[in-house]
Amino acid sequence: MKNFSIPRKKWIEVYNSIILLFFFIDEYKNNIDSFQKVNEKFNKYCNQNKIIGEGFNLLGGDNLLFFGYLVIVRTFEIIAFHIGGNIKQRNQFYEWIIEKAKEEGFTSFDDIIRKFNITIKTFAYGGKSDEEKLYQLFRHIRHSLSHFSYETNTSTNEIDLKSVDLKSQNVKLEMIIPMHNMLGLTAYFGRWVNNTLHRENLLL
């Protein structure tokens, strides 16, 4: 099977966003006081410029969620674009991603779900291979976020995502995950993709 390839310059644009997401997560966790000060300045800016809205949060909450969503879209779509409709290549690539995840201590798809504290309520692909399940998980997370088919719970700081097939109206995925774990899952996925691209020499 002939491997696909991705222009290095295009992937670096994506990877810079992944690194920035890791930075936000680590800094928010380790330097919360500094982040709060920056957030206060952001709110002051909004008030001074009479920007209409409420609950502005520069470095957390929905703003960071949507930045994570953009990382998912950019990572997922650049792979899908260059693989095209070749299912065998897609499955091979996600097998490689699973291997990279195992190198970081995630023994299986179920272990990824467990370590990111994800509660799966519905998943239409439960009987599939690990690589297929990982592909479908991110495919439907992206679908849920892009269609605003989710609810955030500020008291528990969790997000409930639901992805529904537009034709059949069948639920393909419904899951609950802590917000910070959602961002972590996104960042780790991007890193696994990056490591796979480098190991398999798929960057031009």
Residue pairs with C-beta under 8 A, 6 or more apart in sequence:
1 88
1 89
1 92
3 89
3 200
3 202
4 82
4 83
4 84
4 86
4 89
4 202
5 82
5 202
5 203
5 204
6 78
6 79
6 82
6 197
6 202
6 203
6 204
7 203
7 204
8 203
8 204
10 78
11 78
11 194
11 197
11 203
13 74
14 71
14 74
14 75
14 78
14 190
15 190
15 194
17 67
17 70
17 71
17 74
17 190
18 71
18 75
18 187
18 190
18 191
18 194
20 67
21 67
21 68
21 71
21 183
21 186
21 187
21 190
22 187
22 191
24 59
24 64
24 67
24 183
25 180
25 183
25 184
25 187
27 34
27 35
28 35
28 59
28 60
28 64
29 180
35 59
35 60
38 58
38 59
39 57
39 58
39 59
39 60
42 56
42 57
42 58
43 56
45 51
46 53
46 56
55 61
57 63
57 64
61 179
62 152
64 183
65 145
65 152
65 159
65 179
65 182
65 183
66 145
68 182
68 183
68 186
68 187
69 142
69 145
69 146
69 186
71 186
71 187
71 190
72 138
72 141
72 142
72 145
72 186
72 189
73 142
73 146
75 189
75 190
75 193
76 138
76 139
76 142
79 90
79 93
79 193
80 90
83 89
83 90
83 93
90 135
91 129
91 131
91 132
91 135
93 196
94 131
94 132
94 134
94 135
95 131
96 196
96 199
96 200
97 131
97 134
97 189
97 192
97 193
97 196
98 108
98 109
98 130
98 131
98 134
99 196
100 191
100 192
100 195
100 196
100 199
101 112
101 188
101 192
102 108
103 195
104 188
104 192
106 112
106 115
108 130
109 130
109 133
109 134
109 137
112 134
112 185
113 120
116 177
116 181
116 184
116 185
117 177
117 178
117 181
118 175
118 176
118 177
118 181
118 185
119 175
119 176
119 177
120 173
120 174
120 175
121 174
121 175
121 176
122 162
122 171
122 172
122 173
122 174
123 133
123 136
123 137
123 172
123 173
123 174
123 175
124 136
124 170
124 171
124 172
124 173
125 132
125 133
125 136
125 137
125 172
126 133
128 136
136 172
136 173
137 173
138 189
140 161
140 163
140 172
140 173
141 161
141 163
141 173
143 149
143 163
143 172
143 173
144 150
144 161
144 162
144 163
144 173
145 161
147 163
149 161
149 162
149 163
149 164
150 159
150 160
150 161
150 162
151 159
151 160
152 158
152 159
152 160
152 179
153 159
153 160
156 178
157 178
157 179
157 180
158 176
158 177
158 178
158 179
159 176
159 177
159 178
159 179
159 182
160 174
160 175
160 176
161 173
161 174
161 175
161 176
161 177
162 171
162 173
162 174
163 171
163 172
163 173
163 174
164 170
164 171
164 172
165 171
165 172
177 185
196 202
197 203
